[in-house]
Amino acid sequence: MFADFTGSDWCRPCVAFHKKVLTQPTFLKYAQANLILVKIDYPISKPQPAELKKANKALKEKYKIESWPTILVLDAEGKILCRENGYEGDPAPQYTANLKKKLSR
């Protein structure tokens, strides 16, 4: 599972990551074959149901999310295989190649 902890309506690096990586064919092709994509959003101005806010808060606490974006790749049991804090601006091909390397270890 590829969990994207994001602030979709206020976090500039999150918006850039979405645009430059998450929506690009290179990443999407890899993700379709290898990942389950999950977006955990912490918006400021977008409304969310109370249950979703509560669930997102619990995930934030469980995985000790302190910055946005934070990406966690988890196995089927919820064990963290890869953790990335922030987005450095890599384009989708480079980001995807680096992710493949990290997960092949």
N, C-alpha and C positions, 0 to 999 in steps of 0.2 A: 504494500500500500504506500502510495506517495501522498503524504499529508502536507498540504500547503496552508500554513497558518498565516493569514493575510489581513491587512487593513485595506480593503478594496477601494474605499472612497476617501482615504486620507493619506495613505502611505505611498510616497512617490516611488521608492524602490519596489514595492509590491506591484504597483501599476506597471512599471517598466518590466518586471519579471513576467507578468502576465502577457504583456504585448510582445516582448522579445523572445520568450521561451515557450510558455505554456500553450500558446495558440499557433505555434509554428509547426509546419509539416514534419520536420526532422524529429522534434520531440514527440509529437503526437503519434507518429509511426512507431517509435520505440515504446511509448507508453501503452499503446493499444496491445502490443504483444507481450509486455512485461510488467505492467503496473496497474493498480487500481487507483485512480485519481480521486482524491478527497480534498475539498476546499473547506477550511474552517475559518470563517470570516468574523472579523471584529470591526464592523463599520461604525462610523460616528453618526452619519446622517441617514443611512438606509435603515428603515424599520426592520426589526426581527421579532418573531414571536418570543414570548418569555421563556418557553421551554427550550428553544434553540440557544438563547443567550445563556441559560443555566448550563446546558450541555457543553457549550463552547468554553465557558468559564472553568468547568470541571476538567476539560481536556487541557486547557492552558496550565492549570495547576498540576495535573498529573505529569505532564511532560516538561514542566518548568520552562514555559515559553516566556522569554524576557525581551525579545526584539522581533521586529517584523521586516521582511518575511522570515519565517523559520520553516524549513523544509525537513520533514522526518520521513525516512523510508523505513517501514516496519515490516517484519515478517508476519506470518499468519497468527502467531501467538502474541503479537504486540511488542516484540523486542525491537529496539532501535538498531537498524543496520547501518544507517547513515543519517547524520544531522548536519544541516547547514544553516547558519545564522546570517541573514543579510543577503544582498544580491550585488555582485561585483560588476555586472554589466555584460557578462559573456553572452554572445549570441547563441541561439539554439543548437547549432552543430557542435560548438565547443562545450557548452553546458552538458549536452547529452553524452558526448564522448567522455567527459570527466565523470559523469554519473555512472556510466557503464564500468569504468575503471574501478571506482570506489566499490561498486556492488560485486565485482568479480573477485575481490580479495578474499 
